[in-house]
Amino acid sequence: MAKVTLGSTGITVEQNAFGALPVQRDNMETAVKILRKAYDGGMRFFDTARAYTDSEEKIGEALSDVRGKIYIASKTHAKTPKEFWADLETTLHNLRTDYLDIYQFHMAPQCFAPGDGTGMYECMLEAKKRGMIRHIGITAHKIGVALEAAKSGLYETLQFPFSYLSGEREIELVKICRENNVGFIAMKALAGGLINNSAAAYAYIAQFDNVLPIWGIQRMSELDEFLSYMENPPEMTEEISRIIEDDKAALAGDFCRGCGYCMPCPAGISIPDCARMSLMVRRAPSAGWLGEKMQEEMKKTENCLHCGACMKKCPYSLNIPELLIKNYEDYKKILAGEITV
């Protein structure tokens, strides 16, 4: 398997990393087994966040005894220096470590910089000076923020959604990161569950030798797929190219990426779920999508206020109220047996 060096950090690992958001849904015992097997199978880069409930604690429990052999990246949603230091102390405690390899501003609303009045970037510099973090990173969903960060010279890594459903602007972002020696960490390499062929997802990203994908893994079966690629990494064959092109055609146009920037909804609607339900029930089959709990969530779309708040925040300029209506009508037909999925 090819290795990736994350820009100026010098961090070099297999092009196959662990995204630890989903293990927050596992109990401690299951999560520890999954994380330990990922390490035993050769994964050395683990990405988590203060916002992922107990994900950090699970990594600490599973991997604290091999801390010096792995790289850990975490994130803070803090908007003030006080929140920053509280988050960092909690994160280090949870992970049972005294330093982070990369600390990232989480879903940053702006490209934090020295002297911008927030004091946030100054916190990163001080944390690095104290040895609490080794490298400064940023994550974003808005392409404008990502481009500014990549060109700023302030960040050693950038984390951004990237998959074979990405467009030319995202591909250009990868190139800009290379030119500026910024490590590119690819989140949502499976497009939030819309891509259901991991071999195709891996083969596409493997074409970019400066991109490190962090696969969101919740189940042992999912982990087994990605660990199998350590010895036999998928290559871009004609068959895989055809799968990618078919998926691009099927997902052309406006669809919700599930980034969550639109939240919270004043009507209590879980927009990232409800606005893409039609795709999820077809591309990521799960009994839960049609269960009682999700039926209740989908019914909340009837309460949409059409206030436009979500549309103002959407980085993809989607007509979210229209998507909610479309998905709910489709959902009701599926429940009624009028459409088979």
C-alpha positions in Angstrom: 0.0 0.0 0.0 1.2 3.5 -0.8 2.0 5.9 2.0 1.1 9.6 2.4 3.1 12.4 4.0 0.9 15.1 5.4 2.6 18.2 4.0 5.0 20.0 6.3 4.1 17.9 9.3 6.3 15.0 8.2 3.6 12.6 9.3 3.9 9.6 7.0 1.4 6.8 7.2 -0.4 4.2 5.0 -3.1 5.8 2.8 -5.7 4.2 4.9 -6.7 5.9 8.1 -9.4 5.6 10.8 -12.2 8.1 11.2 -13.5 7.7 14.8 -16.8 9.5 14.6 -18.9 6.3 14.1 -17.4 4.4 17.1 -19.3 6.8 19.4 -22.3 4.7 18.5 -20.7 1.5 19.7 -20.4 0.4 23.3 -17.0 0.6 24.9 -16.1 -3.0 24.5 -17.0 -3.2 20.8 -15.3 0.1 20.1 -12.1 -1.0 21.8 -12.0 -4.2 19.8 -12.5 -2.4 16.5 -9.8 0.3 17.3 -7.3 -2.3 18.5 -7.9 -4.4 15.4 -7.4 -1.4 13.2 -4.0 -0.8 14.9 -3.0 -4.5 14.7 -4.0 -4.4 11.0 -1.6 -1.6 10.2 -3.7 1.6 10.6 -1.6 4.3 12.4 -3.6 7.5 12.0 -6.8 8.1 14.1 -9.0 11.1 13.7 -11.5 12.1 16.4 -13.1 15.3 17.9 -14.3 16.7 21.2 -17.7 16.9 19.6 -17.9 13.1 19.0 -19.2 12.3 22.5 -17.0 9.5 23.9 -15.0 8.7 20.8 -11.8 10.2 22.4 -12.3 8.1 25.5 -12.6 4.9 23.4 -9.4 5.7 21.6 -7.7 6.3 24.9 -8.9 3.0 26.3 -7.9 1.1 23.2 -4.6 2.6 22.2 -2.9 4.5 25.1 -0.4 1.7 25.5 0.8 2.2 21.9 0.6 6.0 21.9 4.1 6.5 20.6 3.4 4.3 17.6 0.3 6.1 16.3 -0.8 9.6 15.3 -3.9 11.1 16.8 -5.7 14.1 15.4 -8.6 15.8 17.3 -10.7 18.9 16.9 -12.3 21.7 18.9 -15.5 23.5 18.2 -14.4 26.3 20.5 -15.2 29.9 19.6 -13.4 31.6 22.5 -10.0 31.1 24.0 -11.6 29.9 27.3 -13.5 27.2 25.4 -10.3 26.3 23.5 -8.3 25.5 26.6 -11.1 23.6 28.3 -11.6 21.5 25.2 -7.9 20.7 24.8 -7.5 19.7 28.5 -10.5 17.4 28.2 -9.3 15.9 25.0 -5.8 15.1 26.3 -7.4 13.6 29.5 -9.8 11.5 27.4 -7.1 10.2 25.1 -4.7 9.5 28.0 -1.9 11.5 26.4 0.0 14.7 27.0 0.1 15.8 23.4 -1.9 15.7 20.1 -0.1 15.2 16.8 -2.6 17.5 15.1 -5.2 19.8 16.7 -7.8 21.2 14.3 -10.4 23.9 14.4 -13.6 21.9 13.8 -15.9 22.9 10.9 -14.4 26.3 11.1 -16.7 29.2 10.1 -13.7 31.3 9.1 -10.0 31.0 8.5 -8.7 31.9 12.0 -5.6 34.0 11.8 -3.3 36.0 14.1 -4.7 39.4 15.0 -8.2 38.7 13.7 -9.6 39.6 17.1 -10.8 36.1 18.1 -7.6 35.1 19.8 -8.2 31.5 18.5 -5.1 31.1 16.3 -3.0 32.6 19.1 -4.3 29.7 21.3 -3.0 27.2 18.8 0.4 28.8 18.8 0.6 28.8 22.6 -0.5 25.1 22.8 2.2 24.2 20.3 4.8 26.2 22.2 3.8 24.3 25.4 4.1 20.9 23.6 0.4 20.1 24.0 0.0 19.9 20.2 2.6 19.3 17.5 0.8 20.6 14.4 -2.0 23.1 13.6 -4.9 22.0 11.4 -8.3 23.1 10.3 -11.5 21.4 9.0 -14.1 23.0 6.9 -17.1 22.3 4.7 -17.2 25.7 3.0 -14.9 25.8 0.0 -14.1 29.5 0.5 -12.8 28.9 4.0 -10.9 25.8 2.9 -9.2 27.7 0.0 -8.2 30.6 2.2 -6.8 28.2 4.8 -4.8 26.3 2.2 -3.2 29.5 0.8 -2.7 31.2 4.2 0.5 29.6 5.3 -1.0 29.2 8.8 -2.2 25.6 8.7 -0.2 22.4 8.4 -3.2 20.3 7.5 -6.6 20.8 6.0 -9.5 18.4 6.4 -12.3 18.7 3.8 -14.9 16.4 2.2 -13.4 14.6 -0.8 -14.6 11.6 -2.8 -15.3 10.6 -6.3 -18.5 12.7 -6.1 -16.3 15.8 -5.7 -16.2 18.4 -8.4 -13.4 20.5 -10.0 -13.2 23.0 -7.2 -12.4 20.2 -4.7 -9.8 18.7 -7.0 -8.2 22.2 -7.4 -8.2 22.5 -3.6 -6.2 19.2 -3.4 -3.7 20.7 -5.9 -3.4 24.0 -4.0 -2.7 22.0 -0.8 0.1 20.2 -2.6 1.6 23.4 -3.9 1.5 25.0 -0.4 2.8 21.9 1.4 -0.5 21.5 3.4 -1.5 18.0 4.3 -4.9 17.1 2.9 -7.1 14.8 5.1 -10.2 13.6 3.2 -13.3 13.3 5.3 -16.6 11.9 3.9 -14.6 9.7 1.4 -17.8 7.6 1.3 -19.9 10.7 0.9 -21.7 10.2 4.2 -22.9 6.7 3.2 -24.0 7.5 -0.4 -21.0 5.7 -1.8 -21.5 2.0 -1.1 -18.5 0.5 -2.9 -15.4 0.9 -0.7 -13.0 -0.4 -3.4 -14.1 2.3 -5.8 -13.8 4.9 -3.1 -10.3 3.8 -2.2 -9.1 3.4 -5.8 -10.3 7.0 -6.7 -8.5 8.6 -3.7 -5.4 6.5 -4.2 -4.8 8.5 -7.4 -4.0 11.6 -5.3 -0.7 10.8 -3.5 -1.1 13.7 -1.1 -4.5 12.8 0.2 -5.1 10.8 3.4 -8.7 9.3 3.6 -10.1 8.8 7.1 -12.8 6.1 6.7 -15.7 6.4 9.2 -15.8 2.9 10.7 -18.5 1.6 13.1 -18.6 -2.2 12.4 -16.0 -4.9 12.4 -17.1 -5.9 8.9 -16.4 -2.4 7.6 -13.0 -2.4 9.2 -12.2 -5.8 7.6 -12.8 -4.3 4.1 -10.4 -1.5 4.6 -7.8 -3.6 6.3 -7.9 -6.0 3.3 -6.7 -3.1 1.2 -3.4 -3.0 3.2 -2.2 -6.0 1.2 -4.3 -5.7 -1.9 -5.2 -2.0 -2.5 -7.8 -1.6 -5.2 -6.7 0.0 -8.5 -8.5 2.1 -11.0 -9.8 -0.6 -13.4 -12.3 -0.2 -16.2 -14.9 -1.9 -13.9 -14.3 0.6 -11.1 -14.3 3.5 -13.5 -17.7 2.4 -14.7 -19.0 2.2 -11.2 -17.8 5.7 -10.5 -19.3 7.1 -13.6 -22.6 5.4 -12.9 -22.7 6.8 -9.4 -21.9 10.3 -10.6 -24.8 10.1 -13.1 -27.2 8.8 -10.4 -26.2 11.5 -8.0 -25.9 14.4 -10.4 -27.7 17.5 -9.4 -28.7 18.8 -6.0 -28.4 16.4 -3.0 -27.7 16.9 0.6 -24.1 15.9 1.6 -25.0 15.6 5.3 -22.5 18.2 6.5 -24.8 19.6 9.2 -24.1 23.3 8.5 -27.8 24.0 8.2 -28.4 22.9 11.8 -30.0 23.6 14.2 -33.4 23.8 12.6 -35.9 26.1 14.4 -38.7 23.5 13.6 -36.6 20.7 15.1 -36.1 18.9 11.8 -33.0 16.7 11.4 -32.2 18.1 8.1 -29.1 16.0 7.2 -31.2 12.9 7.6 -34.5 14.0 6.2 -33.2 15.9 3.2 -31.4 12.9 1.8 -33.6 10.0 2.9 -34.5 9.0 -0.6 -30.8 8.3 -1.3 -30.0 6.7 2.0 -32.8 4.1 1.9 -31.6 3.1 -1.6 -27.8 3.4 -1.2 -27.2 2.6 2.4 -29.9 0.1 3.3 -30.8 -0.1 7.0 -33.9 -1.2 8.8 -33.5 1.9 11.0 -34.3 4.2 8.1 -37.8 2.8 8.0 -38.2 2.3 11.8 -40.6 4.1 14.1 -37.9 6.6 15.3 -37.1 7.7 11.8 -40.7 7.9 10.8 -41.2 10.4 13.6 -38.2 12.4 12.4 -39.5 12.4 8.8 -42.9 13.5 10.0 -41.4 16.6 11.5 -40.7 17.9 7.9 -44.4 18.8 7.9 -43.5 21.5 10.4 -41.0 23.3 8.1 -41.4 27.0 8.6 -39.9 27.9 5.2 -37.9 30.5 7.1 -34.9 30.1 4.9 -32.4 29.9 7.8 -31.0 26.6 6.6 -30.6 27.8 3.0 -28.5 30.8 4.2 -26.2 28.4 6.0 -25.9 25.7 3.4 -22.4 25.7 1.8 -23.9 24.1 -1.4 -26.7 26.6 -1.8 -29.4 23.9 -1.8 -33.1 24.6 -1.7 -33.5 22.6 1.5 -37.3 23.1 2.1 -37.9 21.7 -1.4 -35.6 18.7 -0.7 -37.4 18.0 2.5 -40.8 17.9 0.8 -39.5 15.7 -2.1 -37.8 13.3 0.3 -40.8 13.1 2.6 -43.2 12.3 -0.3 -40.9 9.6 -1.5 -40.6 8.2 2.0 -44.3 7.9 2.5 -44.6 6.0 -0.8 -41.9 3.6 0.4 -43.7 3.0 3.7 -47.0 2.4 1.9 -45.3 -0.1 -0.4 -45.9 2.0 -3.5 -42.2 2.0 -4.1 -39.8 -0.9 -3.5 -36.3 -0.2 -2.4 
